[in-house]
Amino acid sequence: ILNVEQSPQSLHVQEGDSTNFTCSFPSSNFYALHWYRWETAKSPEALFVMTLNGDEKKKGRISATLNTKEGYSYLYIKGSQPEDSATYLCAPSGGGADGLTFGKGTHLIIQP
Amino acid sequence: DGGITQSPKYLFRKEGQNVTLSCEQNLNHDAMYWYRQDPGQGLRLIYYSQIVNDFQKGDIAEGYSVSREKKESFPLTVTSAQKNPTAFYLCASSFSGVRNYEQYFGPGTRLTVT
């Protein structure tokens, strides 16, 4: 079983502030890194699937970077809004359609 | 509308009874997955299937069984051998192949066994 660490476990951020959190994973046998957002009472929703070292992806105010050599990814949220409140999950994969090994997530709460 | 459905949303069973959770998708995805979530834990993989009539054990398959007779359906049976069956169960699906595809999740079933 892969060891996937996410930090911090929870985070309270003022509305309008920017924030970031980390996903660490084994760099061996790596193919891709998935980020998902899971809002309360909804299903997890894919944010990014990243494969290349140094890759950066962006979706609106959310962006992510990937370092496959040292085994980490950062997720950034610029100008946090209440709708960003969710649990953010990361999962590395070894390729193909094998199931994912998820970290425990970072629970983000945006305070108005 | 394309998507994944899971039923029921809440399920209650007595200890010692087997129970089957339903998962159906109309996204034409080849691969389907079952995950379990417990408080303070990440999603843990129970079983997955990359093609009809084939499936593989995930990290916590003991006490569970699955079937994949149709592309659209991947039911999960929680047997009486599962020691801690009370949990939130999520089904997901994706395209399969060499590329890494994002997974689409259903709304989940919360199972309570007493």
Interface residues (C-beta under 8 A of the other chain):
Chain A: I1 V4 Y31 A32 H34 K42 S43 P44 E45 A46 V49 T51 L89 A91 S93 G95 G96 A97 D98 G99 L100 T101 F102 G103 K104 G105
Chain B: I4 D30 A31 Y33 Y35 G40 Q41 G42 L43 R44 L45 Y48 Q50 Q56 G58 D59 L90 A92 S94 F95 S96 G97 V98 N100 Y101 E102 Q103 Y104 F105 G106 P107 G108
